[in-house]
């Protein structure tokens, strides 16, 4: 009997922000559990990064592309200047999961001048085909980064009830979501959902909901003009003071301070 081949997993690239930056020593920050991944195309300068238990300064080398995955806490800075092209991204499965989260390390590989020119030209236009060209280029870059670092992205399959719940959490991020409501949506008992979700996702339903809503809170703080109260209301927290307290517990800084630091 002929063996059937499993079709490749469908992935989507989301681009939250991009641009060119030439900065001095003010380019420095401690990044705590970032909500998105960063792609840095280093053009020049003497910038460096530190993460994990490493106390040594690891340089950002020119002509190298660096992938700094979401949820990885790190520090970056430069002695005199940094020149770079950057992209803030997420690489998501059909159910909304970002497969770059929790990779746990910074990856790097060289980039070509031809690729850099293509990206610059595509970014110089506001037309749809320009954005599509950027997405295509960045997908090629990610493939090259994974290949150079021998990273295999595992195919992940979920039971139908877990898949349904994952999709719902991503499309309806809310602090008021409950295990009871999600179990009803998935047509299973709360006990069954809890057991399968933890086994397949690696965390409890509540932990996953918190990860998604606070990731969304970070994105809104960085990329929107909504007030703290407005963000709290949009994510269905009981009030902005509870939201701020939970945010500080998670990221060691208030939403207001996070918004200020993200402007650097």
Secondary structure, DSSP 8 states (H G I E B T S, - for coil): -----------EEEEEEEEEEEE-TT--EEE-S-SSEEEEEEEEEEEEEEETT--S-EE--TTEEEEE-TT--EEEEEEEEEEEEEEEEEEE-TTS-BTTTT--S-EEEE--HHHHHHHHHHHT--SHHHHHHHHHHHHHHHHHHHHHTT---------HHHHHHHHHHHHS--TT--HHHHHHHHTS-HHHHHHHHHHHHSS-HHHHHHHHHHHHHHHHHHH----HHHHHHHTT-S-HHHHHHHHHHHHSS-HHHHHHHTT-
